[in-house]
């Protein structure tokens, strides 16, 4: 009985699925079914047409009318074009950005289908086959042996040659190829083994491969090149789509195969974002390769029998045995003014949903640092707007100043405040976020926009979820973008946040590449990694334009241990360090700069005369105060002199406190430090220092603006200027 109910329920379920799913299936497959029927009808019509007598065409003029195929492409993407028309108004939406990319892929897919169907007709095949003789003659003019081929022949007597076409070749063409390649190899004492293959996926034309080198004159290669160029075209409205279709149509109507030369290798294995390849014997370190699936990678390891490559995208799409193509260039990123105000990834692709990035130039991510003779002394200040830094640890343009400290001690805050303080100072800023949270990067971008700093800032965001390969190249990409502006004569500030995560990413890549590990499992070249990155920061000589790159690398320590491997490495590379103390931070001191461990090797050369003069004894007084404050924890009897020293040090410490996102002009900092050092704030309680500071700034900005400007531009902080400042401060104290 139960079995009978099971049968009845099953029949009812099948009936419901047939009734409900019939329309769904028809809707899914109906459009494709209609397109297939339409193609079959058109094919029947063309076959019924009388075929004209065929004359062998020349390379300059091949009549291949594909206007009907173009109309078909335009009709298929009509809906996509309608959606693209409104893109300008909605360009900040990530959803519509994805829709544009889908439209681009759909457009090329349709055009590719049209070309394949076009060249399937006999008369178009004949038109392309008539060019085989001229194509092979052009290829044979170019063939040569590469250094990789010569190295291969030292260990093997035979070099394999493969001639591939979409259809059977004439015997004379095969004989010419055999004769030319045999003569070339016999000249160097080698032999050739010629293979002749047919591959319908080439559509039309010829492809000759000698060793790893390919000479490609096929329709498939032309389609590949067109798609690659098309990916750099901004699809902003239907005019762009029409332009692409028109260009594609013109190429198809007057098809003339061009010879493209490149090298091919083979994927041996792939796992964990690392790919091992063979072939590509002439490839260089840092060069880009492209896999059959479209993903790209960069060569990081070259061994005798294999090549190690890191993959930028999803390595799951790459299969063992698939082909890999040498792109022919070192890994590069877009550079230029168009990057300002944008958020990009490690490869320079926009990720801020603000549309296409109209770059005109690229620059290799790895580049030689300026030599000694190309540099000028670091003698111009780069003001951070932070009192404790500009007074105690000054930074000069072209300097490399390390920001180091434990987690959550305000390292990023110092970097962001420095970027905000560059507003109106003609300094380009680049912030490289390595392994940071997306929410943190979004917050930083929001703060920079609120203070008008994104106008001159580029953010390179590589979150913790990104691959180790992208985290590895991110700071080098930022340095390449900065170098563009430096060699154009501009000043650049670049922040690497942080190089600890960068070192971890490189350690991961090195271990996956089977390199021997050293101290703390880091590879032996970890020092060279950061040195060649930070050495690119420089102040160029006047002959080279006088531009500069100021680098602020950030390193995170554990429990204040600056003697760990990576911190000691970067400390020895940079020109000083700003050490942020966790104890000071917990005590409420902001920024928590440890005066004893912080140093700038540029020193007073990176300060204005006024600041240099008023802060000359500041470090000593603060160090003395900290020492006395710690000592007095164990004592009760204090003499008057010690009390004065403690009170003065406490006021100085309070005066150096500063809120986030509130940079202060250098001359105002000098006035405040002078006022506190000279005793004009002695009657102020420590908790009243904030009010005193604000009133002092307002007084000199409104009533003593001329004197404040004089202090800012003074070549010397002489006795006369001191006298004027003392008189102004005395008047201010009387009013207060």
N, C-alpha and C positions, 0 to 999 in steps of 0.2 A: 504493500500500500504506500509506504513511504517512497519507494522507488518511483511509483507512478506520479506522485506529487513533484518529485525532482524533475522528471521529464516534462511535466506541464509547465513548471516555472521556467525551465530553460527555454522552451518554445516561446513563452510569452516575452522573455528578455530579448531573444533574437528578433522577434517581430518588432518590438519597440526600437531596437537599435537600427533596424532597416528603415523604419519610417522616419525616425529622427535624423539619422546620419546620412540619408540619401542626399538631402539638400546640401549638407556640409561638404560631403565628398565632391559633389558637382561644383560647388563654389570654389573649392581648392584647385581642382584639376581642370575645370572648364576652360579657364583662360589659356592654359598651356595647350589644351586639346585644340582650341580654335586656332592658335598660332601655328600648330603643326599642319592642320588642314589647309591654312592659308599658304604656307610654304609649299605644300604639295601641289596645290592648284597653280601657283606661280611657276613651279618647275615644269608642269605639264604645258603651260602656255609657252614657255621659252623653248621647250623641245619641239613644239609645233611650228615655231618660227623658222623660215628658211635661213640656213647658215650661209653667209657670204664666203666667197673665195678668200682664203687666208693668205696674206702676204707677211713675210717675216718683218716684224717691226724693229725699230732701232731703240737704243737705250733712251734717246731723247724724247720719244713719243710712243707711248703704249696706250691704245684706246681701250679703256675698261670702264664703260659707263655703269656707274652704280648709284645713279640718282634715285632709283626706286628703293634701293636698300637704305639710302640716307633718309628718305621719307618714312620708311618703316622705323628706323631708329628714333626719329623725332616723335613719331606717334607713340612709341612705347614709353618714352620718358616724359611724355606731356604732363602727366600728373606730378612727376617729380619736379619739373620746371615750375609748375604752378605753386608748389610749396616753397620753392627757393625764392620766388619773387619777393616774399615778405621777410626774407632773412635779415635784411638790413635793420629792420625795426626790432628784431628779436634775437640779435646776434649774441646777446649775453646769456642765452639759455643753452645749457649743455645738451639738452634734448635735441634742439634744432641743429646744434653743431654736429651731433651724431647723424641726424637726418641728412645733412649735406654730404657727409662722407658716404653714407649709403647710396645717395643719389649718384655720386661720382662712380662708385663701383658698379651700380646698375647700368649707368650710361656706357661705361667701357665694355661691360659684359655684352650688351646688345650690339655695340659696334663690332666687337670681336666675332660674335656669331655671324654677323652679316658678311664680314670679310671671308670667313671660312666657307660659308655657303656660296659666296660669290666665286671663289677660286675652285669650287667643286665643279663648275661648268666647264665643258671641254674647251670652249673658245678662249676662256681666261687662262686655263692651264697652258694652252698653246702659246699665249702671249708671254707668259712668264718663262716657259721652257725655251722660247726663242732667245732669251737673254743668257742662257747657261754658258755659252761660249765666252761672252764678254765678261761674265762674272768670274769664271774660273781663270781667265787670263789675268784679271785684276788681282785675284788672290795669289796666283803664282808669282806675280811681281813682288808681293809683300813678304812671302814666306822667308823665314830665317830661323836659325837655331838660337835659343835663349841660353843663358848660363846654366839654367836648370837642366836643359836638354843635354848640354855638354857634360855636366856632372853625371847624368844618368848613363850616358854612353861609356863613361869610364868603368862602370860596373856591369853594364849589359851591352851586348853587341848590337842589339836590334832596338830601333825606336818605332813604335807603332803609329801608323797613319790611318785615319778613318775619314772616308769621303761619304757624306750622307746627303740624301735628297728625298723629296717627297714622292718621287716617281722614278722609274728606271732611267739610267743615264746612257748616253751613247758611248760606244766603245772608244771613240777617239778622245773624248774628254777623260775617261778613266786612264787611257794610255798616257796622255799628256801629264796627268797628275803623278802617275807612277814614275815616269821618266824624270820629271823635275825634282821630286823628293828623293829619288835614288841618287841622282847626281849630287844633290846637296849633302847627303849623308856620306857618300863615298869620298867626298872631299875632306872629311874629317875622320875617315876610317871606320865608319859605321854602316849598318845595313838598315833597310826599311822593310816593314811588313804592312802592306796596304790592305785595308778592309773597306769594301763598298757596301753600304747599307741603305735601306729605304725606311723612311719614317714619315708617315702621313701627317703627324702633328706639326711638321715644319711648314705646311700649307703649300709652299713653293720656294724655289731657290736652292742654293747649295751651301753646305757647311763642311769645311775641311779642318780636321784636328790633327796637329802634329805634336806628339807628346802631350803636354798640358795646354798648349796654345791652340785657340780656336779662331778660325777666320770665317766669320758668319755673314752670309749674304742671303738670308732666308726671309720669308714673309713673317714667320713667327718672331724673329729677332726685331723686325721693324715694329711689330705690335708691342713687344716688350719695351722698346725704347719710347714708343709713343705713350704707353701707360706710365712709365717712369716720369716723363716730362709732364704728363697730365696731373700727376699727384702734387706737383708744385704750382698748379694753376688754382687761384682762388675762385671757387664757384659761388659767386655772390648774387647773381641774378640770371635770368634767361638769356641775356646777351652773351654771357660767358659760355653757356652751354651751346648756343648757336655757333659761336666762334670755334669751339672745340670740334663740333660736328662738321663745320665747313672745312677746317684744316684737315680733319681725318678723311673727308670725302676727296679733297684735292690730292692727297697722297695716294689714295686708292685708285683714282682715275688716271693718274700718271705715275704708276708704280715703277720705281727704279731702285733696285736693291743696292744698298750701300754696304760696304764691307766693314763689319765691326770686329775688332780684335780684342780678345780677352782670354783669360786662363780659367780652366775648370779643375776642380779637385773632387774628392769623394769623402763623404762622412764615414768615419770608421766607427765611432761610438759617441753617444751623447747622454749626459746625465747631470743633474744638479746645476744646470746653467753653463756647463762646460762641454765643448765639442772637440773631439780629436779628429783630425783630417789627415789624408795623405794627398800627394800631388802638390800643386802650387809651389813648386820648388823655388820660384823667384820672389815669393812674397816677402814683405818686410814686417818688422815688429810695429805694432800699432795700426796696421792696415785693416781696412774694412772688407769683410766678405759678405756675400748675400747667398742665402739658401733658397732652394726651389720653392719653399712655402712662402717666401717673401720676407722672412725674418732676417735680421742682420746681426753681425757680431764683429768683434775686434780681436786680432791676433795678439796674444800675450806670451806665447811660448813657442819657440822654434827648436825642434830637435832634429836629429839626423834622419829619422824615419817617419816622423809625424809632426803635426803642427797643432798647438793648443789654442783654442779660441774661446772667448767669453761671449755669451749670447745676450743681446740687449732685450729681446722680447720673450715670448713663451717658447721654451725649448721643447715642450711636449709636441709641437707641430713638426719637429725635425726628426727624420727617420734615418737609421743607419743604411748606408749604401746610396743615399740620395746625393745629387750633385751640389756642389757649392762653387759659386762664381767669385772670382777676384774683381772687386769693384774698381781698383786702380787708383785709390787715393787713401791718404791717412785720415783717420777719424777726425771729422771737422764739425763745427757748429756755426749757426748763423751769427753774424755780428752786425752792429750798426745802430743808428739812432732809433730804429723801429722797435728795439728791445726795451726801451725805456718805458716804464709804466706797466710792464707785462710780467706774468708769472709763467715760466717755462720749465720743462723737465731737463734732464741732463744732456739730451741731444738737441736742445733748443726748440723743441716743439711746444707750441702754446698749450697751456692747460688751464687757462683762466676763463674759458668760454667767451672770449672777446673777439673771436673770429680769426681770420687768416693773418699770418705774420709776413708782411711784404718785404722780406730781406733781399738784398742784392749781392751780398758778399758772405763768404764763409771763411773760417780761419781754423787751422789744425789745432786740436786740443793740446798736443805736445809741441812745444816750441822752445828754441834755444833762449836761455836767459841773456840779458844784455851783459856784455863784457865790461871789464873795469874801465877801459878808455871810453866806453859809451855812457858811463854814468857821471852824474854830477853830485857834489856833496849834499847831504840832507840838512838843509838849513832853513827851511820854510815851515812854519807850524801848521799842523792840521788840527784845528781846535775841535775837541769833543763836546764842549759845552758843559763838561762835568768838572766841578771845581777841584776835586781831589786828584783828578788825573792831569788836567792842564797845569796845575800848580806843582804837583809832586812827580808825576811820571809823564812828562810832555811827549807828544807824538809828532813826528815830522813827516812831511810829504815824501814818500818813497821808503818809509821805515816799515819794518816788520815787528809789530809789538804783540806779544802773546798775552791773551787773557786766560788765566788759569785759576781753577778753584774747584771745590766740591760741587756736587749737584745742588741745584736750587740755591745758589749764592749770588745770583744777579749777573752772570756772565753775558747772557743774551741781552739783558737790559742795557748794559753799557754800550754794546754794539748798536742797538736800535737807537739809543739816544744820540750816538755819534752820527748816525745817518740823518736823523732829524735835524741836527745842528748844521748840516751842510746846505740847508736851504738858502738859496740866494748867493752861494759862494762858488758857483760854476764847477762843482765837483760831482762827477758821476758816481753812483753807489751801486754795488752789486752784493746781494746777500745770498749766500749759498747755504741752504738748509739740508744737511746730510743726516738722514735717518731720524728726522724730527717728525712729530705727529702732524697730521694734516690740520687738526684744529689749531695747533700753535702757529703754523704758517699762515692760516687764514686770519688769526688774531693779529699777527704782525702786519700783514697786508692792510688790515682794517685800520690799525693805528697809524701806519705810514700815510694812508689816504687821508685820514682825519687831520693830519698835520701838513698835508700838501707835499709829502716827501716822495710819493710814488712817481711824480713827474720826472724825477731824475734817477729813479731806482729800478733795478731789475732783480727779481727774485727767482732763483733757481731752486726748485723744490723737488727733492728726492726723498720721499717718506720711507719709514722703516719697512713698509710693505714692498718696496721696490727691490729689484734684484741687486746682489752684491756688485755686479758689473756696473750698473748705473750709479750706485753710491761711490764706486771707485773713480769713475771719470767725472763726476759732478764738479769737484773743485778745479780740475783741469779745464773743464768747459767754461767755468766762471773766469778763470785766468785768461783764457783766449778772448772772451768778450771784453775783458778789461784792457787787454793789450791793444785792441783796436782803437780805443779812445786814447790810450797812452801815446801810441805812435802818431796820433792825430794832434798831439800837443796839449791834451787835456789832463786834468788831475782826476784820479779814480781812487775810491775807497772800496775795498773788497773784504767781506767778512766770511770766514770759513767756520761754520757752526755745525758740527765741530769735527776736528781732525782725529779725535779718539775713535769715533764711529767709522771714520774713513780708514783708519789703520785696521780696524776689525774687519771691514769689508775686504781690504786687500789681503789680510791674513786668510780669510775664507777662500778667496780665489787662488791664492798661492798653494794652500793645502790641497785644494781640488785639482790643481795642476801638478800635484805630486812633487812640489819643490821641498827641499829639506827645511825643516823649521829650526829656529834658534831660540833665543831667550823669550820666554812667555809665549812660545809657539809662533812668534812672528818670523817672517822670512828675513834673511840676512840683508836684503836691500831695502828694508823699511825706512832706514835713515835717508838713503838716496831718494826714495819716493817723495818724502816731504821736503828735502832740501832742493830738489829740482823744481818743485812747485813754488816754494817760498822765495827762491832766488829770482823768480820772474818779477817780483816786486822791486821797483827801482825808481830813482829819479834820473831821467835821461838828461844828457848834456844839451846845451842850447843848440848845437849843430843838428841834433835829432829832434828838435822841437820843444824840449824842456818839459815834456809830459811826465807824469808819475803814477805809480800804483802803490798805494799804502795798504798793507795787508794786516788784518786783525784776525789771526787764527785763534780758535778757542779750543782748549784742552780741558777735559773733565778728570779730576783726580778722585781717588778713593781715600777718605779720612785724611785729606790734606797731604798725602804722600807725593811730593814732587820729585822724589828720587826714583819713581817707577820708570820703566823702559821708555815708553812713548813721551812722557813729560820731559825727561832729561834730553831726549833726542831733539825735541822741538825747541826747548830752552837754548840748546847750544846752536841752533840754526838762526833763531830770531835775534833782534837787536834790543831785547829787553822783555820784561814780563810784568803784567799787572796781576798780582796775586790777591785773590779774594778769600778772606778768612771766614770760615763758617762760624767761629765764636763771635766775631764782630757783627756778623749778619744777625745772629740770634740775639745779640744785645740791642739790636735796632739801628745799628750804624748802616746807613745807605748812602753811597755804595760802600761795601765792606772791604776797602782797600787796605791791605797790610803794608804799612810803610816800610817795615824792615826788610821784607822779602821782595818788594816791588822795585823795579829799576828801569830806567831808560838809558841806553848807551849813547843816545844822541844828546840828551840833557838839555842844557840851556840854549843850544843851537836851534832848538825847535820851539823857542818861546819868544814872545815879544819883549822888548827891553823893559817895559813896565812890569810884566809878570815875572820876568827873570829876577828883577831886583827885589820885589816884595816877597817872593817865595824862597829866597836864597837860604834863609835860616829856618824855614817852616818844617822841613823834614827833621832837623835836629830837635826842634822844640817838641814836635809830636812824639818822637821816639823817647825823649826824656820824660814826657808826661806819662806815656804808657808804662815806662819802667817804674816811675814813682808810684803810679796808681796801683800797680801790682804789689809793690813793696809795702805800701801803706795798708794793705789788707791784713798785715800781721803786726801792725803797730798802732798806738793810740796817741802818743805825744808828737805833735807836728809844730815845727817852728813857723814863724811868719813868712819867711822866704819860701819855704816849701809850700805853704798854703797858697801864696801868690802864684807859684809855678803850676800847682794843680788847678787853680781857678782859671789861669790863662790857657792852659792846655785843654781844659774842659770846654771853654768858649771856642777855641780853635776847632776842636772836634765837632762841636755843634754847628759851627759855621760851615764846615765841609759836608754836612748832611745835605742831601738833595733828593727831591722826589723824582719819580720816573716821568719821562716825556716832558721835561722842563729844562732844556739846555739854557745856559746863561752865556751872554757875550763875554769875551775875554777881558775887556776893559772893566766891566762890572765886577768880574771875579777879582781882578787886581785891586780894585777900590775896596771891596769887602775884606780881603785878606789884610790889606794895609791898615784898615780901620781897626780890626780886631787885634792885630799884632802891635799896633801903636797905643793900645789902651783906650780907644774911644768907645769900646763896648764893655768896659770893666764893670760898669754899674748895672749891666743887663744880666738877669738870671738866665741860666742855660735854656729853660723852657720858653723864654721870651726872645731867643735869638732869631727865630723864624720871622716874627713880626718886625724886629729891628732890620733884618735883611731886606724884606719887602719894601719898607719905608725908605731905606737907603737907596735901593734901585729906583724907586719912583722919584726921589728927590733929585738924583743925578740925571735921570732921563728927562725930567720936566724943567727943572730950574738950573741945572748945571750941565746942560747937554753939550755946551761948547767945551767945557773942561773935560768931560768924558770922552769927547771925540779927540781932544788934544792928547789925552793919555793913550788912546788907542793907536794914534798915528805917530807918537813920539819916537824919535830915533834914540833918545837917551832919557832915562828917568833921573834927571839932574836935581840939584838942590832947589832950583827955582820952581820946578814942577811939583816937588815935594811940598814946598811952602804953600803953593796955591791949593794943593789937595788938603793940607792940614787946615787951612783957613776955612775951606768948604766943609770939612768934617766938623770943625768946631762950631760953625754956624748951624749945622744939622743937629748936633747934640744939644745946643741951646734950645732949638725949636722943639726937640723931642722931650 
